[in-house]
């Protein structure tokens, strides 16, 4: 069976492959289908974007497709950046731009609690779709720490740890992260389909 991971984000693809055991599947990604267009993520929720990506890629490739959408939800910012996490500082912004904006928005706010959340959608080639979700609570610190990971990892300290995601060994992060928890649920829920 072929499964297409609906992403052209190399960091995300590497993380998913490190977490999910695809022993009996031929795993492809959007990189393997250069002619299919990028899916426009215009949903109002992580769920809507994950579903849209999975269904469009499944139909375009005629394969099963798995897609995720992830976001950082900060309590003091009423859940922002949320669905706009990747483009919080504007279209075509860098990870650095997003981190700088997040720190500016949190200036003077005592509540630094936040969570990373991931929704994963799995679609068959006809567009029938299922979803699971995972989250990792933690706090946003006041300055960047660490060089591993990507995105907001240098600012996020997961609950129960003293290190940021960017300071933790990737094996640890891949066990406790929001994506890991969502992929674990995907494995438990869809294991029979994906073997």
LOLOPA-423530 format. One line per 5 residues: number of its first residue (from 1); their letters; for each residue x, y, z of N, C-alpha, C. Coordinates in pm, whole numbers. Layout:
residues N
NUM) a) X Y Z X Y Z X Y Z | ...
END
This chain:
residues 195
1) xxxxx) 84 -119 0 0 0 0 88 124 0 | 47 225 -76 118 353 -79 46 453 10 | 124 531 82 71 639 165 150 764 132 | 78 871 98 144 998 68 131 1089 190 | 245 1136 241 244 1236 347 231 1370 277
6) xxxxx) 122 1439 304 90 1562 230 167 1681 287 | 296 1687 256 376 1801 297 494 1819 203 | 538 1942 192 663 1974 125 756 2042 226 | 728 2020 354 813 2072 462 907 1958 503 | 1034 1970 466 1130 1862 490 1147 1832 639
11) xxxxx) 1144 1937 724 1156 1915 869 1040 1830 922 | 920 1866 878 801 1793 924 804 1648 876 | 842 1628 750 848 1494 693 949 1407 770 | 1064 1464 799 1166 1391 874 1115 1353 1012 | 1044 1445 1078 991 1418 1211 885 1309 1207
16) xxxxx) 794 1315 1108 689 1213 1096 750 1075 1071 | 848 1070 981 912 940 952 987 886 1073 | 1042 975 1156 1115 931 1276 1020 876 1382 | 897 927 1385 801 888 1489 717 768 1448 | 667 768 1326 569 668 1283 638 552 1214
21) xxxxx) 605 433 1256 664 312 1198 581 268 1077 | 634 293 957 563 261 834 614 132 772 | 641 30 853 705 -94 807 651 -151 676 | 519 -159 666 460 -231 553 402 -138 447 | 443 -12 449 389 85 355 500 142 268
26) xxxxx) 464 176 148 554 256 65 516 401 93 | 605 472 164 575 608 206 633 708 107 | 545 791 56 583 897 -37 546 1030 28 | 583 1139 -37 541 1271 12 506 1357 -108 | 462 1477 -80 430 1570 -189 552 1597 -276
31) xxxxx) 673 1580 -221 795 1595 -300 797 1497 -419 | 734 1379 -401 734 1278 -506 634 1307 -618 | 555 1412 -600 453 1449 -699 469 1598 -731 | 577 1634 -800 605 1777 -822 498 1848 -906 | 418 1772 -981 319 1836 -1068 188 1871 -996
36) xxxxx) 166 1815 -876 42 1851 -807 63 1985 -737 | -39 2070 -741 -23 2202 -680 -22 2193 -527 | 36 2294 -465 29 2304 -319 -117 2328 -280 | -158 2270 -169 -293 2291 -119 -294 2425 -44 | -391 2509 -74 -405 2638 -6 -468 2611 131
41) xxxxx) -397 2644 236 -447 2622 372 -526 2745 415 | -654 2746 380 -738 2862 410 -849 2831 510 | -835 2717 580 -935 2682 680 -922 2768 805 | -1031 2776 881 -1031 2853 1006 -980 2772 1124 | -960 2641 1104 -916 2555 1214 -806 2462 1163
46) xxxxx) -730 2406 1258 -630 2307 1223 -697 2187 1156 | -814 2147 1209 -888 2033 1153 -923 2057 1007 | -975 2175 977 -1017 2206 840 -898 2199 744 | -783 2252 785 -666 2249 698 -613 2107 678 | -607 2029 786 -558 1891 775 -647 1809 683
51) xxxxx) -779 1823 698 -874 1749 615 -860 1791 469 | -853 1921 445 -842 1970 307 -717 1915 239 | -604 1920 310 -478 1871 252 -486 1722 222 | -536 1644 320 -541 1499 301 -631 1461 185 | -749 1520 178 -845 1485 72 -792 1527 -65
56) xxxxx) -742 1651 -77 -694 1698 -208 -575 1615 -257 | -482 1580 -167 -365 1502 -207 -405 1358 -240 | -497 1301 -163 -544 1165 -191 -609 1157 -330 | -694 1255 -358 -762 1255 -489 -663 1281 -603 | -566 1371 -581 -471 1407 -687 -374 1293 -718
61) xxxxx) -341 1212 -617 -242 1105 -636 -306 968 -652 | -437 958 -622 -508 830 -622 -445 732 -523 | -394 785 -413 -335 705 -305 -399 749 -173 | -383 668 -70 -416 714 64 -323 830 96 | -373 929 170 -290 1044 206 -312 1080 352
66) xxxxx) -203 1119 415 -208 1164 554 -153 1307 559 | -226 1395 626 -184 1535 637 -203 1581 780 | -119 1675 819 -140 1732 950 -139 1883 940 | -200 1946 1038 -181 2088 1057 -155 2106 1205 | -57 2186 1234 -14 2208 1372 -11 2355 1400
71) xxxxx) -29 2388 1526 -23 2528 1564 13 2543 1710 | 65 2659 1741 96 2698 1878 -20 2784 1927 | -78 2747 2040 -190 2822 2096 -145 2880 2230 | -140 3014 2239 -91 3083 2357 -209 3143 2432 | -223 3106 2560 -341 3147 2636 -355 3299 2647
76) xxxxx) -245 3369 2674 -252 3515 2691 -286 3587 2560 | -275 3516 2448 -307 3575 2317 -436 3517 2260 | -522 3466 2350 -651 3409 2310 -638 3299 2205 | -532 3215 2221 -513 3101 2132 -432 3131 2008 | -392 3257 1989 -304 3287 1874 -165 3234 1904
81) xxxxx) -83 3210 1803 -111 3226 1660 -199 3115 1600 | -212 3000 1669 -305 2897 1625 -288 2854 1481 | -397 2862 1405 -397 2817 1266 -302 2901 1180 | -263 3019 1229 -173 3107 1153 -28 3096 1201 | 6 2992 1274 140 2979 1333 252 2993 1232
86) xxxxx) 240 2931 1117 349 2932 1018 365 3069 951 | 259 3149 953 265 3280 887 222 3392 983 | 254 3375 1110 214 3469 1214 266 3610 1185 | 388 3620 1137 448 3751 1109 422 3796 966 | 338 3723 893 305 3761 755 344 3652 657
91) xxxxx) 290 3662 536 323 3566 431 474 3567 404 | 530 3452 376 673 3437 342 766 3482 454 | 718 3477 579 803 3514 692 891 3395 731 | 994 3422 810 1084 3318 855 1045 3273 996 | 1105 3160 1041 1084 3116 1179 1125 3227 1275
96) xxxxx) 1236 3294 1244 1287 3402 1327 1186 3516 1337 | 1124 3553 1224 1023 3660 1224 906 3623 1315 | 861 3497 1306 748 3453 1389 784 3456 1537 | 905 3410 1571 947 3409 1711 958 3551 1766 | 1012 3643 1684 1022 3783 1728 885 3843 1752
101) xxxxx) 790 3816 1664 654 3869 1682 590 3811 1808 | 607 3680 1830 550 3617 1949 604 3682 2076 | 734 3703 2082 794 3766 2200 742 3909 2219 | 727 3984 2110 672 4121 2119 530 4118 2174 | 447 4025 2122 307 4018 2165 293 3979 2312
106) xxxxx) 391 3905 2363 385 3859 2503 454 3954 2601 | 512 4062 2551 579 4158 2639 482 4206 2747 | 526 4193 2875 445 4240 2987 332 4148 3028 | 316 4035 2960 207 3943 2997 262 3835 3090 | 207 3825 3211 260 3726 3306 226 3581 3273
111) xxxxx) 111 3559 3207 71 3422 3173 142 3380 3045 | 232 3283 3057 309 3237 2941 267 3094 2900 | 154 3047 2953 111 2910 2922 67 2899 2776 | 98 2782 2719 68 2759 2578 60 2609 2552 | 20 2573 2434 22 2433 2394 46 2427 2244
116) xxxxx) 120 2325 2204 128 2291 2063 18 2190 2037 | -53 2203 1927 -160 2109 1893 -143 2066 1748 | -166 1937 1723 -161 1880 1588 -290 1804 1562 | -344 1824 1443 -455 1741 1394 -404 1668 1272 | -424 1537 1269 -384 1454 1155 -510 1400 1088
121) xxxxx) -513 1413 957 -624 1360 878 -572 1251 786 | -649 1146 771 -617 1035 681 -733 1022 583 | -700 1028 454 -803 1019 351 -774 904 256 | -881 834 216 -865 734 110 -874 806 -25 | -844 739 -136 -843 807 -266 -977 866 -309
126) xxxxx) -1086 820 -246 -1218 876 -280 -1251 999 -197 | -1169 1028 -96 -1194 1147 -13 -1266 1120 117 | -1281 992 155 -1336 961 288 -1225 986 389 | -1254 1065 493 -1147 1113 581 -1180 1090 728 | -1074 1067 807 -1085 1053 952 -978 1142 1013
131) xxxxx) -997 1186 1139 -897 1270 1205 -867 1223 1348 | -748 1256 1393 -708 1241 1533 -631 1367 1571 | -615 1391 1702 -543 1511 1746 -452 1477 1863 | -350 1560 1880 -260 1547 1995 -214 1684 2037 | -183 1698 2166 -133 1826 2212 -24 1808 2316
136) xxxxx) 58 1911 2330 166 1912 2428 162 2048 2498 | 124 2049 2628 120 2176 2701 260 2218 2745 | 274 2348 2769 403 2400 2815 394 2550 2836 | 511 2616 2831 518 2761 2848 611 2822 2744 | 590 2950 2718 676 3027 2629 776 3102 2716
141) xxxxx) 905 3085 2689 1008 3156 2766 1037 3291 2700 | 1127 3367 2762 1147 3505 2717 1260 3523 2617 | 1345 3420 2598 1447 3432 2494 1471 3296 2430 | 1520 3297 2307 1544 3174 2231 1653 3091 2298 | 1630 2958 2304 1731 2866 2357 1731 2739 2275
146) xxxxx) 1849 2698 2229 1864 2571 2159 1868 2587 2008 | 1921 2483 1943 1938 2489 1797 1873 2371 1725 | 1814 2277 1797 1744 2165 1732 1604 2211 1693 | 1537 2128 1616 1397 2155 1583 1381 2271 1486 | 1260 2327 1486 1227 2435 1393 1108 2512 1448
151) xxxxx) 1071 2619 1383 954 2697 1424 973 2760 1561 | 875 2740 1647 876 2800 1780 951 2716 1884 | 1016 2608 1839 1084 2516 1932 1180 2585 2030 | 1256 2690 1988 1349 2753 2082 1282 2835 2193 | 1150 2858 2182 1078 2936 2283 984 2851 2369
156) xxxxx) 966 2725 2334 863 2642 2400 927 2539 2492 | 892 2547 2621 937 2448 2719 817 2359 2752 | 823 2230 2715 709 2141 2743 695 2114 2892 | 571 2093 2934 539 2064 3073 622 1946 3124 | 682 1964 3242 761 1856 3302 908 1859 3262
161) xxxxx) 949 1956 3182 1088 1965 3135 1143 2104 3164 | 1275 2116 3171 1341 2245 3189 1396 2298 3058 | 1408 2209 2957 1466 2246 2829 1355 2280 2728 | 1392 2364 2631 1300 2392 2520 1299 2272 2425 | 1200 2269 2337 1199 2167 2231 1330 2172 2152
166) xxxxx) 1386 2291 2134 1508 2307 2056 1633 2262 2131 | 1623 2243 2264 1735 2194 2344 1728 2044 2368 | 1607 1990 2361 1589 1847 2386 1647 1764 2273 | 1695 1647 2307 1738 1551 2206 1617 1516 2120 | 1637 1498 1990 1523 1473 1901 1448 1346 1940
171) xxxxx) 1516 1246 1998 1445 1125 2043 1344 1157 2151 | 1381 1247 2243 1290 1287 2351 1174 1367 2292 | 1206 1466 2209 1100 1547 2149 1004 1460 2070 | 1057 1363 1995 972 1278 1912 888 1181 1993 | 913 1172 2124 829 1091 2214 718 1173 2276
176) xxxxx) 744 1302 2304 651 1381 2385 576 1490 2308 | 616 1518 2185 558 1631 2114 411 1610 2078 | 346 1719 2044 208 1718 1995 194 1627 1873 | 293 1634 1783 287 1551 1662 304 1405 1699 | 395 1377 1794 415 1239 1839 287 1184 1900
181) xxxxx) 221 1265 1981 97 1219 2047 -14 1197 1944 | -23 1285 1845 -124 1266 1740 -90 1143 1655 | 39 1124 1624 78 1007 1545 56 877 1622 | 77 882 1755 49 764 1838 -99 729 1831 | -184 833 1840 -329 809 1828 -363 756 1689
186) xxxxx) -296 811 1586 -319 763 1449 -282 617 1438 | -171 580 1499 -125 441 1495 -225 350 1565 | -272 392 1682 -371 312 1759 -503 303 1683 | -546 413 1624 -677 419 1559 -679 357 1422 | -570 382 1344 -568 340 1205 -465 231 1176
191) xxxxx) -409 173 1281 -305 72 1264 -341 -37 1167 | -464 -86 1173 -506 -194 1083 -507 -148 937 | -545 -24 915 -546 29 778 -407 49 722 | -314 87 809 -180 127 765 -76 16 775 | -119 -109 780 -21 -219 786 -34 -310 666
END
